[in-house]
Amino acid sequence: MIYSIPNPKSGVLTVITSWSIKEVNWGANELPTRHLIGFVLQESAGRTTSAIQSFDNENRLIQTRSGRLYQLTDGPGQDGDADYVWDQWKNINGVRDEKDVTHEYWNGK
């Protein structure tokens, strides 16, 4: 099921596992955006984020355009629910090109 999520609360971390990062060209955007896809432990649900705005490699934190903060746990991976949400997001937003850039966010530690 696809649903919107509440507005972010300042300073609240969302823990995400089985994650990957995709770079896409979509809609009327001229420049590509990058999105975190993964499984949110607190909600037991897949998630596709708004565009990534910053990445703190040392603390493994991603902040998105919506202002949400995501804590990357474990290494990259896949989750069926997250893949479903991502596929729906792509269809709704008219993604033209997709590239996996997860390796740029994972140093193997």
N, C-alpha and C positions, 0 to 999 in steps of 0.2 A: 504494500500500500504506500502511495506517495502522499506526504502531508507536509505542510509548512511547519517550521519549528519556531518557538517563541523567540523574541528579541534577546540578544545576549545580555548577560549580567556582567557588569564590570569585574574583571579579575577572576572570574570563574573559569577553571580549566575543564575542558571536555577531553576525556581520555579516549583515544582511538587506537585500535589494533587492526591487524590484517589490512594494512594501509598501502596505498600507492599514490603517485602523483601523475596527473595527465596534463599535457599542454594541448590546448585546442584553439582553433579558429571557429568562431560561431557568430550567428546572428549578424548584426550590422557592425560588430567590432572589427576594426582594421588590424589591431594588434592581438596576438594570441594571449590567452590567460591560462594560468595554472590552477588546478583544483585538486584538493585532497579527497580521496575516496577511501572509505574504510568502515569498520564496525565500531559503533559507539557503545562502550560497555555499560554506561549508566542507563541507557535506553534499550539495550539489546536489539539494536536496529542498525541497518546500513545507513550511510550518510555520504552525500556529495556536498562539498562546501562551496561557498562563493569563492571568488578569485583570491589566491594567496597574495598577501601584501608583504609579509616578512617571515623570515625563517631564522631561528636561533639554533644553530647547529649544536652548540655546547649543551644546551638544556633540552634540545629536541622539541622546541615549541614552534608552532605555526600560528600566525595571526592572519585572519581572512578579512576581506573587504567589509564584512558585516560587523567586524570587531571581535568575533569569537576567537578564543585561544584554544588550540588543540595540543595536547601532549601526546607525542608519538610513543607508543609502547612496543616493545619487541622489535623485530625486524619487519621489513615489508612483507606483504602477503596478499591473499585474495580472500574474499568472503562472498558467498552467493547473494546474500541480501544487499550488500554494498554494490555488487556488480549490477543487480537489478535496478537499483536507484540511479546508478550512473547511466545505464542505458536509457532510462526514462528521461533523465535530465538532458541527455544528448538529443533525443528525439524532440523534446519540447523546445529546446533552444537552437535547433538547426545547426548542429555541429557539422562543419565541413571537413576538417582535418583533425586527427588525434595522434599524439605522440606520447609514449611512456617516457617520463623523465625521472622516474623514481630513483635511479642510480645517482642523481645529483644531490639527493637528500639523505643518502644512506652511506655511511662510511664503514659499516660492518662492525661497529662497536655496540 
